[in-house]
């Protein structure tokens, strides 16, 4: 059908709009001689569009009977404006956050808890094919589980989207579904351990950003293993791209990783008294964003949940204590004051040997305070002929201190992940697995740093791989 026949008088179209992105319109006169006269339905404003190529023609609107469909592939016209309008109608008029697009599930983050993830919903979706019931994350999980059981092939679920889109929560509900349908009638220890890994990973890998109060600042891929009877046998987690820069710096209205604030909020506990902790506002590494508290979040209660989960996954009390010592040492390290030695050279950095945070950090790390002080302000260069020790400027020493803090946190993060994997390992033979890939949230800012470029690049490559 030609453009002249499609764009006749009365044809309903979508028109670009400055604030609404797209607004409904109607063709007022037939397409002729490269020109099309349209009118916005809501404001009644007429405009003439100059069409030099088919790409300049406005997108066509779908019939009203199709608007609000639970599968975008059933729409007559599938383009940006039609997709956005259909999702808007389902979200605002039908109170539905899920919509299919073939085998893809599109989810809109409602930024509130919804009563649609209980065990009753798991039972309702169990045993049903995708498309038989309303779109839901449980339907996608059930489809992967059924295909694994029916076809005898490993499956993977990719959870992708912008920061704050709800990826972590979606991945969490997917794991809960597998732990339920892949377990015995009475939940076994391995299923509880799989679910217990969530609060730990959120505490050490999630933080508040300007877009999301619980944003994952790392990517993870979890393989859930099943035996020949399709019962969970164990799991294994792989992580990538931990945002180490957040340990030493946060933008305005952002926080560092949750566990730092949970630790400070629980500093009154007797077992934490040796950590010499102060309120979060007093530590440089976690107060830069000016937002040490998240509304409706109880850091002290969350800390108790993390400790309970650590215990369930086999982290002994002494191991947990060492873990908290490293975290506290990082906080004290950030408060070590680095100045210049005015008696020698303004460019040579200096740290007071009696700095209380230096002494506390060295004690918690189990290292000599004098050695720590020396190598925070100096560096050693080894050549073939000799070894040189040169002083650092205050700026260089600050970078060295921040680099040490980031390396300590990264090593601690990997140690925790390793401990979780040991707890999730099973002696039973793994027959098949379902992988859940929670991709690091991609973002596009006006000014994008190299780290953000790496994150977005990794997102694209991971999606291509899977």
Secondary structure, DSSP 8 states (H G I E B T S, - for coil): --HHHHT-TT-EEEEEETTTEEEEEEEEEEEETTEEEEEETTT--EEEEE-SSGGGS--B---GGGTT-SBGGGSSS-SHHHHHHHHHHHHHTS---EEEETTEEEE---SS--S--SHHHHHHHTT--TTSSS--HHHHHHHHHHHHHHH---EEEEE--BTTSSHHHHHHHHHHHHHHHTS-SS--HHHHHHHHHHHHHHHHHEE--SS-TTEE-SEEEEEEEE-TTS-EEEEEEEEE---GGGGT---TT--SBHHHHHHHHTTTSGGGGGG----GGG-HHHHTTS----TT--HHHHHHHHHHHHHHTT--HHHHHHHHHHHHHHHHHHT---EEETTTEEEEEE--TT-HHHHHHHHHHTS-HHHHHHHHHEEEEE-SS-EEEEE--HHHHHHHHHHHHHHHHHHHHHHHHHHHHHHH--SS---EEEEEEE---B---SS--HHHHHHHHHHHHHHHH-
